């Protein structure tokens, strides 16, 4: 039951959010993107609000983000985790 949300202005997609989830235990917020021309109008806030609302009942919702985006996600109730994030890449 993954969650996909879009924000549209007419026929133009200006924002997108998605979470990958098993619907019960964990969800990963994988993307929250707002077109640069549409930023500062609350589109990202609304996408995150709706995404979190769609994940009600999931035990843990987590994400990875750049340091500069931490305050944005903290406004929506996310807190810094006390764990190590590890990556594996083919490059």
Secondary structure, 3 states (H helix, E strand, C coil): CCEEEEEEECCEEEEEEEEEECCCCEEEEEEEEECHHHCCCCHHHHHHHHHHHHCCCCCEEEECCCHHHHHHHHCCCCCCCCCCCCCCCCC
